């Protein structure tokens, strides 16, 4: 009897050249169930990541090792569905959070802002590993660190408002990136010198795909640290900084 | 000022732009722009009001001022009064019924095509149900040619999209071979390059061109680089079949893309001069998508669907081979869920077809949209019924470079099977000759001695 389902595919040898879903065979002309379920699982991980929440208690406990005060803020987006449809609200702090920052007077160099973005999972899994490499580097270079900030329902630009309230010369936003099917746990690091509300993205530098199987903690910390030093040296960030940083093109 | 009263409540719409926005079926992008109707009742009040607006009004009231926008000038200056004549007495509501009428056929629609403006067709689409958008688009036949014939009734094509995160030639070639063996690629073999560097783009162009010539594939290739890169490569003698560009419906948005009508004119002339088409010379490939004008902060208070239709005025100036609305790529702040994505795709396909364009749809979504592959199955099936010219073919629906999900090689085969559709005729003959399909269009099993695998020499 002829086989109905054809699990193997003569193209399997081509799979070594790409991570694309080639040579997946067919059932009739449709995608075989096994491959269909693999796809669904990858999508499920991505969807769960979009709706995941920052583990504030767990992270707070682990952050104690850095002996820095921690502040908890929230954007104007009240809940996830609103966050997804109103990016403008995710870029601004709610009233309570603004009040929380109002008392701050002492200037600092760098503020580290931990934001959920589109994957709190990425933060929950990978932010500690990154900070354990990065904070010692910043401290050896004598950068004065502001309170660590954790902010929920946040977009990148919310860092501008936070950093200018905390009188920090540079903001470093560590945020969960939009999950892909191949990874749902990437952190993006956005660095802005002299941050203030209303800045646009060409004034930021981004180090992306930070996760153990992407740009690992150590590599990422080196890149970020390099950018921070250069930003302070040249008193700017963004496109102009990137253009002159030969180190960034290598690993 | 337009107005309508429902149960004693007076709804006022300050101009045509406001009326169009409020009459638009709900989508998150219009809410984000702050221009959509505030209630269900207001939306229907706007639709009732819009139905009574004469088509002629659209020739006298521009949604973006003539002096401020070259696309408005293009629309007004190229309006064909003679083609408009037969429908010039109609209101938007009459026009809706006229489009649906059994007396309005494919030929009738072709005759009036240059007489309708994007805003007219956008307006009528807002009053139509999904089935109306399908039924009327189905009447149209927009046929274009380069090395094969795309858009014939009963045929359905795909863009083979073999993207790779680092443009690795072997990785790209592997996806091309996989796709061809699934009968994909008759609309175009089109790569989104990871970098826009002219040298890298030229390498990819040569890769596909060599492969195409080696196997005598009656199809065209495209690397979707910026138009200025393509012009440069044409001047350097690279094998450019089609010239690609993303376009939108306002001058300011296009300028944020680094493009304008003068640049498009130049690119169109340069690509035509290569004369590489064998059965026709439609050489342009455009991509569009609702929400791009707001995203560029250049929507001027015009709703995203009307902006999108205005992009088609740009496209039709250049007799494109392919126009592709990339409908769910932009994200949930513009089209939130499967329902909004499906509606937008049907609107775009309808508006484009009525304006005489060879419409294809990238039926797709990102992971932060409320959508999944089931929504794409629904949309794909509706598009097949509506007579869409082409969709994307991506290995397993998963684009590993652009990180979004679209339709797969398998999906296109499903659609051809359930609706009895066939590939572009020249391409179908090639597939038969290669032993990839039989003469009834059934996919055949190939083994690893097949020429594409043995001769592809990776």
Interface residues (C-beta under 8 A of the other chain):
Chain A: X6 X10 X11 X13 X14 X15 X17 X18 X19 X20 X21 X22 X23 X24 X26 X29 X30 X31 X35 X39 X40 X42 X43 X46 X47 X49 X50 X84 X85 X86 X87 X88 X118 X178 X179 X180 X181 X182 X184
Chain B: X28 X31 X32 X162 X163 X164 X165 X168 X170 X171 X172 X173 X174 X175 X177 X178 X181 X182 X332 X333 X336 X366 X367 X368 X372 X373 X394 X395 X396 X397 X398 X400 X403 X405 X408 X410 X413 X414 X417 X443 X445 X446 X447 X448 X450 X453 X458
